[in-house]
Amino acid sequence: QLQLVESGGALVQPGGSLRLSCAASGFRLELYAIGWFRQAPGKEREAISCVSVTGDSTNYPDSVKGRFTVSRDNAKNTGYLQMNNLKLEDTANYYCAVATTSQPMCNSRGDYGVRVWGKGTLVVVSS
């Protein structure tokens, strides 16, 4: 069974940091691009960061550039999203997904190309 499980979501104060994990089971994560997405209440899902099979990474919204970093540890079959200087507007459910290539997964906000979705982890930024 192909599965992705996110973890690391929490309640954090503005300015804090979190590292989200995306653990894969049932398949070799190294063969797939990893995408991180988020969806806040009442808003559409948006792509946050994607990392290709070769390790090339891209952050999508201007609002996370310089604050979020995507990475992967193929030996651990796990992807990561390091989030620093968190802001109130970062509050959302965060999901990871995999695809054979970063596109069209990331440009389509996950509407196309995704092979497996995780169930998400909740990040709440609040004072």
Backbone torsions as a table, in degrees:
resi	resn	phi	psi	omega
1	GLN	NA	126.4	179.3
2	LEU	-81.7	127.9	-174.6
3	GLN	-147.4	143.3	171.9
4	LEU	-123.5	133.6	179.1
5	VAL	-128.0	117.8	176.7
6	GLU	-87.0	152.0	174.2
7	SER	-153.3	167.0	176.2
8	GLY	106.0	-8.0	177.2
9	GLY	-67.2	148.8	-176.6
10	ALA	-166.7	174.8	170.8
11	LEU	-88.7	126.0	-176.7
12	VAL	-139.8	150.8	179.1
13	GLN	-80.3	155.5	175.1
14	PRO	-54.8	138.3	-177.1
15	GLY	91.3	-10.4	-179.1
16	GLY	-80.7	-179.4	-177.9
17	SER	-130.9	152.1	173.0
18	LEU	-143.7	152.3	170.0
19	ARG	-121.8	118.2	176.6
20	LEU	-90.1	143.8	176.8
21	SER	-116.9	151.3	178.2
22	CYS	-133.3	98.7	-176.2
23	ALA	-93.5	127.6	-179.6
24	ALA	-100.3	144.5	174.1
25	SER	-141.2	149.1	179.5
26	GLY	86.9	-3.8	178.4
27	PHE	-159.7	165.1	179.9
28	ARG	-89.7	111.4	-177.3
29	LEU	-61.2	-27.5	-176.3
30	GLU	-62.7	-17.8	-179.0
31	LEU	-87.3	0.1	-172.8
32	TYR	-130.0	150.3	166.9
33	ALA	-76.9	148.0	-179.3
34	ILE	-114.1	133.2	176.1
35	GLY	-120.5	141.5	172.7
36	TRP	-112.2	134.1	-178.2
37	PHE	-132.8	161.0	174.1
38	ARG	-142.6	155.3	176.4
39	GLN	-142.7	118.0	177.0
40	ALA	-90.9	156.8	-179.9
41	PRO	-55.5	128.8	177.6
42	GLY	78.8	4.1	-178.6
43	LYS	-121.2	160.7	177.0
44	GLU	-76.2	156.4	175.3
45	ARG	-66.2	142.8	176.8
46	GLU	-132.9	148.0	175.7
47	ALA	-78.1	137.8	-179.0
48	ILE	-106.0	-59.7	-177.8
49	SER	-148.7	146.5	177.1
50	CYS	-135.6	144.9	176.6
51	VAL	-129.6	130.0	-176.6
52	SER	-79.0	176.5	176.9
53	VAL	-60.3	-34.3	-178.4
54	THR	-86.7	-1.7	175.9
55	GLY	97.5	0.7	176.0
56	ASP	-71.1	130.6	-175.5
57	SER	-118.5	152.6	178.8
58	THR	-141.0	131.0	171.0
59	ASN	-100.0	138.7	-172.1
60	TYR	-97.4	-61.2	-178.9
61	PRO	-74.4	143.2	175.9
62	ASP	-57.9	-27.8	-175.1
63	SER	-67.2	-19.4	-178.9
64	VAL	-107.5	-9.9	-179.1
65	LYS	-62.7	132.6	-177.4
66	GLY	86.4	-9.4	-179.9
67	ARG	-116.5	-34.8	-176.8
68	PHE	-107.6	142.4	177.3
69	THR	-134.9	126.6	177.6
70	VAL	-98.2	144.2	177.9
71	SER	-151.8	173.7	178.9
72	ARG	-145.5	147.1	173.8
73	ASP	-125.2	94.8	-174.5
74	ASN	-64.9	-30.1	179.0
75	ALA	-63.5	-31.6	179.5
76	LYS	-96.2	-0.9	-179.2
77	ASN	56.9	39.6	-172.4
78	THR	-138.7	141.6	171.5
79	GLY	-109.5	161.0	-176.2
80	TYR	-137.1	152.8	170.4
81	LEU	-132.0	108.2	177.0
82	GLN	-88.3	124.8	-177.4
83	MET	-120.8	118.5	-179.4
84	ASN	-116.0	160.3	177.4
85	ASN	49.0	52.5	-175.8
86	LEU	-64.6	145.5	-178.2
87	LYS	-119.9	162.7	-178.9
88	LEU	-54.5	-38.1	-176.1
89	GLU	-74.9	-2.1	175.0
90	ASP	-84.1	-5.9	178.8
91	THR	-61.4	124.3	-177.2
92	ALA	-179.5	168.6	165.0
93	ASN	-84.1	131.1	-178.3
94	TYR	-109.4	132.8	-177.2
95	TYR	-124.9	146.3	168.8
96	CYS	-111.4	156.5	179.9
97	ALA	-150.9	162.1	177.3
98	VAL	-129.7	152.4	176.8
99	ALA	-148.9	162.1	179.7
100	THR	-65.2	-30.1	174.7
101	THR	-138.8	160.2	-178.6
102	SER	-62.8	-34.1	178.2
103	GLN	-111.1	141.3	11.2
104	PRO	-88.7	5.8	-175.1
105	MET	-50.8	-50.7	-169.5
106	CYS	-79.5	-40.8	179.3
107	ASN	-69.5	-22.1	-178.9
108	SER	-96.9	11.8	-178.5
109	ARG	58.3	28.4	178.0
110	GLY	87.2	4.4	-180.0
111	ASP	-72.3	-25.6	-177.1
112	TYR	-132.4	148.4	170.3
113	GLY	88.5	-13.9	-175.2
114	VAL	-73.3	133.6	178.3
115	ARG	-97.2	-37.1	-178.8
116	VAL	-143.6	138.1	174.3
117	TRP	-112.8	145.0	166.4
118	GLY	-84.9	173.2	-176.9
119	LYS	-91.6	-8.8	173.3
120	GLY	100.5	159.2	174.4
121	THR	-140.1	139.1	-172.3
122	LEU	-90.8	129.7	174.4
123	VAL	-115.6	123.5	177.3
124	VAL	-121.7	121.5	177.4
125	VAL	-107.4	115.4	-174.9
126	SER	-155.4	146.3	175.9
127	SER	-94.2	NA	NA
